[in-house]
Amino acid sequence: MINHSKVNYFENGDINGEIILFLHPKNLSPWIWNNQIDAFDNYHCFYIDLENRTIEENTDLIEDFIENKLKCEIFLNDKTTSKINLVGIEFGGQIAIELLNKYPNSINKVFLSGISFNNFKENKIKNLKENEIDYEEIFAKTKKEYLDKKSERFLAKAYLREFGISKEYYNEMKDSLDLKEEKEHYKIAKNSLNYKIDFNLKDNLEKNNFNINNILISYGTKEDLTTQVSAIKLKSLLKESRLIKIEKGLLLW
């Protein structure tokens, strides 16, 4: 892992190949891409570590990654000579969409999976203002009434099931969870749950002559309803994009 001053990542593949940024889901780490390393060795791959335990409590994590982490001397700057491909899952997918919206002329193709948007939610509290939903209180109550009563082994296995990851990655999952403090779990969850897509995205992409057909969206039928609805509505917003429905699919399948 390279500890850059602004973003941590590991790099692999052909340095002369097309660039791909891999952006992982919340509460995980770049180890989820282990099976992709050899498959993409003819590309110049950057496996970004989205962990961040040094920001202020009220910082927007997605905005922070875009403006202060990925917009640096390595990625998305005036020195970039070739367009970048993005692979984003869940929280990483939300970051990928914001990168695309902000830097459409620097992006080539985008793959999105397991993404969800707060303004696509189909639930009874959709008319509540954000400040009326105390996510910190919800997290604290869940932790006290449920999480604190479960062993680390149980929680690691639960996360594996949630993301559809094989049990052979138990140690990696446990390490990912051990690295985070309680406040870090809350900050990431809050930012991801509150994420709203910009409905001007299509107009912005068209204005910058981005080929929307270069966006591939996927969702699995075992994912939660909000995630499935978000994928379908994103396809409706970006009509020229492509959508794949994976039967019995679940995030990392």
Salt bridges, closest charged atoms under 4 A:
GLU11 OE2 - HIS44 NE2 2.46
ASP49 OD1 - HIS24 NE2 3.85
GLU51 OE1 - ARG53 NH1 3.99
GLU51 OE1 - LYS180 NZ 2.63
ASP64 OD2 - LYS69 NZ 2.72
GLU67 OE2 - LYS102 NZ 3.25
GLU73 OE2 - HIS4 NE2 3.56
GLU90 OE2 - LYS26 NZ 2.23
GLU122 OE2 - LYS233 NZ 2.70
GLU130 OE1 - LYS196 NZ 3.80
ASP148 OD1 - LYS143 NZ 2.78
GLU152 OE1 - LYS174 NZ 3.28
ASP178 OD2 - LYS174 NZ 2.97
GLU182 OE1 - LYS143 NZ 3.59
GLU184 OE1 - LYS187 NZ 3.72
GLU206 OE2 - LYS202 NZ 2.37
GLU247 OE2 - LYS245 NZ 3.74
